[in-house]
């Protein structure tokens, strides 16, 4: 297994001085794919997303959000995204919801209350999104997330684990 953290920091060794980031990432991606096939091992490559999802209302990452090159998507056998809706909802809520023009005070209060409820319900949850999977299905798998330890785990792990292994019990100790 080889893990690359992250692809934009890699150099192919055969780059030209006039190559733009798109061409460079394309070359590195192809070379990594060839290396994986030659050595018959998996290579995990971390890549940054562009900022397009920040502009969308639905912040879930998509294949088109991969930064600098479509070659990463093309060469990869599996593309996974980690997504935490709570991160975006909390950011929105902390920034304060602007009152819409001509919005009644009661409607504004209800909207703020609904946002607070969404933030609360999303806490500790994450998703791993299988955006591409040549050998199997695509879709979303729920996870649990502990932010102060950056710990992702099975969504049902707390229910199955003995109390002494549960993060909430460890935090209380």
Residue pairs with C-beta under 8 A, 6 or more apart in sequence:
1 41
1 42
1 43
1 44
2 35
2 36
2 41
2 42
2 43
2 44
3 43
3 44
3 45
3 46
4 10
4 32
4 43
4 44
4 45
4 46
5 46
6 45
6 46
6 47
6 48
7 25
7 28
7 29
7 32
7 45
7 46
7 47
7 72
8 21
8 25
8 47
8 48
8 67
8 68
10 28
10 32
11 24
11 28
12 24
12 27
12 28
12 31
14 27
15 24
15 27
19 27
21 68
21 69
22 68
22 69
24 68
25 68
25 69
25 71
25 72
26 69
26 71
29 45
29 69
29 71
29 72
29 74
29 75
30 71
30 75
32 43
32 45
32 75
33 75
35 43
36 42
36 43
45 72
45 76
47 66
47 67
47 68
47 72
48 67
48 68
49 61
49 65
49 66
49 67
49 81
50 65
50 66
50 67
50 68
52 64
52 65
53 59
53 60
53 61
53 62
53 65
59 83
59 85
59 88
60 81
60 83
60 85
60 127
60 129
61 81
61 83
61 129
61 131
62 131
63 73
63 79
63 131
63 132
66 72
66 73
66 79
72 79
73 79
73 132
76 132
77 132
77 133
77 134
77 135
78 130
78 132
78 133
78 134
78 135
79 130
79 131
79 132
79 133
80 128
80 129
80 130
80 131
81 128
81 129
81 131
82 126
82 127
82 128
82 129
82 143
82 152
83 126
83 127
83 128
83 129
84 122
84 125
84 126
84 127
84 145
85 122
85 125
85 127
86 119
86 122
86 123
86 124
86 125
86 126
86 145
89 115
89 118
89 119
89 122
90 119
92 115
93 115
93 116
93 119
97 108
97 111
97 112
97 115
99 108
100 108
103 111
124 144
124 145
124 146
125 142
125 143
125 144
125 145
125 155
126 142
126 143
126 144
126 145
126 152
127 140
127 141
127 142
127 143
128 140
128 141
128 143
128 152
129 139
129 140
130 136
130 137
130 138
130 139
130 140
130 141
131 138
132 138
141 155
142 155
143 152
143 153
143 154
143 155
144 152
144 153
144 154
144 155
144 157
144 158
145 151
145 152
145 153
146 153
146 167
149 167
151 167
153 167
154 160
158 166
158 167
158 168
163 169
164 170
